[in-house]
Amino acid sequence: MQVSTATAGPSGGPRARSRDRATAEIRDRLVEAALVEFANHGFDGASTRAIARRAGAHQPQINYHFASKEELWKAVLLKLLGELDAATAIAPGLSPRETMERAIRGVVAMGAARPELNRIMIHEGTHPSDRLVWLVETQVAPRTRPMLALWEKLRAAGEAAPISPELLYHVLIGAASLLHANAPEARLLLGIEPSDPAIVEAHADALVAMFLPPNPKDRAAR
């Protein structure tokens, strides 16, 4: 007699896969809710009760999916930084200048799409903590080093603005993200919607022009 896999519940069957999907969906909702709460209130100010409520989940489900509030915070950062990696991914065959331009545009696009990342970074960067050490040493520094090496190459070739590598990271991140991290202020002050695609594109164009001005030799040759 053949047993229907639709009614049986062995590991890997339809019921198990349905449970796995539901579990993954709840975990994703918790991470999405947590990134908003951490962005708005910082690590200490964000409550797991508020995170669960925002996710439409029960607070014990946080404990089921994450060993601690800090593990949930790390899951949020890994998700956001993974999205940043995708936004700044480099296509093969690009020149160093094209590579840097793509990175600048990707950082602006990410700032517009996920202002929560920069808000969380601002919260964490204002005081020393073990979380900040983890964030800088395991996540930010490995991503920043290749960009600084590329910047040095562009500066040596006369293709980059005269900004020292020590300042580049914060100058670029600040210029790319503040408009979006402070979107409520920008709406009141400037009467614009920072997430408008036309604004995002103009923002990226402006930063490319600032950070990668035309090489004087190229201008002379025209």
C-alpha positions in Angstrom: 0.0 0.0 0.0 1.3 3.4 -1.0 1.3 6.1 1.7 0.4 9.6 0.5 3.2 12.1 1.1 0.6 14.8 1.4 -0.7 13.4 4.7 2.4 11.8 6.1 4.7 13.9 8.1 8.2 12.5 7.7 11.2 14.8 7.8 11.4 16.7 4.5 7.7 16.1 3.6 5.2 18.8 2.8 4.2 19.3 6.4 7.8 19.7 7.5 8.5 22.1 4.6 5.4 24.1 5.5 6.6 24.3 9.1 10.1 25.3 8.0 8.6 28.1 5.8 6.4 29.3 8.7 9.4 29.3 11.0 11.6 31.2 8.5 8.8 33.7 7.9 8.5 34.5 11.6 12.3 34.8 12.0 12.4 37.2 9.0 9.5 39.3 10.5 11.3 39.5 13.8 14.5 40.7 12.1 12.6 43.3 10.1 10.8 44.5 13.2 14.0 44.6 15.2 15.9 46.7 12.6 13.2 49.4 12.9 13.3 49.3 16.7 17.1 49.3 16.9 17.3 52.1 14.4 14.7 54.2 16.3 15.8 53.5 19.9 19.3 52.0 19.8 20.2 48.7 21.4 19.4 49.6 25.0 16.2 51.5 24.1 14.7 48.8 21.9 12.6 46.3 23.8 12.0 42.7 22.7 8.3 43.2 23.6 8.0 46.1 21.1 9.9 44.0 18.5 7.5 41.1 18.9 4.5 43.3 18.8 5.8 45.0 15.6 6.4 41.6 14.0 3.0 40.3 15.0 4.7 37.6 17.0 4.9 36.5 20.6 7.8 37.5 22.7 8.9 33.9 23.5 9.3 33.4 19.7 12.3 35.8 19.9 13.9 33.5 22.5 13.2 30.5 20.3 14.9 32.0 17.2 17.7 34.0 18.9 19.9 33.1 21.9 19.8 36.7 23.1 18.8 40.2 22.3 22.4 40.8 21.1 22.2 37.8 18.7 19.0 39.4 17.2 20.9 42.7 16.9 23.7 40.9 15.1 21.2 39.2 12.7 19.9 42.6 11.9 23.3 44.0 11.1 24.3 40.9 9.0 21.1 41.3 7.0 21.6 45.0 6.3 25.3 44.6 5.5 24.5 41.8 3.2 22.1 44.1 1.4 24.9 46.7 1.3 27.2 44.1 -0.3 24.6 43.4 -3.0 24.1 47.1 -3.7 27.8 47.7 -4.1 28.7 44.4 -5.8 31.3 45.0 -8.5 30.8 43.7 -12.0 33.9 42.1 -13.7 35.9 44.2 -16.1 35.3 47.6 -14.6 38.1 50.1 -14.3 39.2 51.3 -10.8 37.3 54.6 -11.4 34.1 52.7 -12.6 34.4 50.4 -9.6 34.5 53.4 -7.2 31.7 55.1 -8.9 29.6 52.0 -8.6 30.4 51.7 -4.9 29.4 55.4 -4.4 26.1 54.9 -6.2 25.5 51.7 -4.3 26.1 53.3 -0.9 23.6 56.1 -1.8 21.0 53.6 -3.0 21.4 51.6 0.2 21.1 54.7 2.3 17.8 55.6 0.6 16.4 52.0 0.7 17.6 51.2 4.2 18.2 54.3 6.3 18.0 52.1 9.3 21.5 50.8 8.7 23.0 54.2 9.2 20.8 55.1 12.1 21.9 51.9 13.9 25.6 52.7 13.1 25.2 56.2 14.6 23.7 54.7 17.8 26.5 52.2 18.1 29.3 54.5 17.1 28.7 57.1 19.8 30.1 55.1 22.7 32.5 52.1 23.2 31.0 48.6 23.6 31.7 45.0 22.9 29.0 45.3 20.1 30.9 48.1 18.5 34.2 46.1 18.6 32.4 43.2 16.9 30.8 45.4 14.4 34.0 47.3 13.4 36.5 44.4 13.6 34.4 41.6 11.9 32.2 43.6 9.6 33.1 47.2 8.8 36.9 47.0 8.7 37.0 44.0 6.2 34.6 45.9 3.9 36.5 49.2 4.2 40.0 48.0 3.5 39.5 47.2 -0.2 37.8 50.5 -0.7 40.7 52.4 0.8 43.2 50.5 -1.3 41.2 51.4 -4.4 41.0 55.0 -3.3 44.8 55.1 -2.9 45.2 53.8 -6.5 42.8 56.5 -7.8 44.5 59.3 -5.9 47.9 58.1 -7.3 46.4 58.3 -10.8 45.0 61.8 -10.2 41.4 60.5 -10.6 40.1 61.1 -7.1 39.4 64.1 -4.9 42.2 65.1 -2.4 40.7 63.3 0.5 43.0 61.2 2.7 42.2 57.5 3.2 41.9 58.2 7.0 38.9 60.5 6.3 37.4 58.9 3.3 35.1 56.4 5.0 33.3 58.9 7.3 33.2 61.6 4.6 31.6 59.2 2.1 29.2 57.5 4.5 28.1 60.8 6.0 27.6 62.4 2.6 25.8 59.4 1.2 23.6 58.6 4.2 22.7 61.7 6.2 20.0 62.9 3.8 18.2 59.6 4.2 19.0 58.9 7.9 17.6 62.4 8.6 14.7 62.2 6.1 12.1 63.8 8.4 14.4 66.8 8.8 15.0 67.0 5.0 11.3 67.0 4.4 10.7 69.9 6.7 13.9 71.9 5.8 14.0 71.3 2.0 10.5 70.2 1.1 11.7 67.2 -0.7 11.1 63.4 -0.4 14.6 61.9 0.0 13.4 58.5 -1.2 12.2 59.9 -4.6 14.2 58.1 -7.3 15.0 61.3 -9.0 16.4 62.7 -5.7 18.4 59.5 -5.1 19.9 59.6 -8.6 20.7 63.3 -8.3 22.3 62.7 -4.9 24.5 59.9 -6.4 25.4 62.1 -9.4 26.5 64.9 -7.0 28.7 62.6 -4.9 30.3 61.0 -8.0 31.2 64.5 -9.2 32.6 65.5 -5.8 34.6 62.3 -5.2 35.7 61.5 -8.7 36.2 64.9 -10.5 37.5 64.7 -14.1 41.2 64.2 -14.4 42.9 67.6 -15.3 44.9 65.8 -18.0 41.6 64.5 -19.5 40.1 68.0 -19.4 43.2 69.5 -21.1 43.1 66.9 -23.8 39.5 67.7 -24.8 
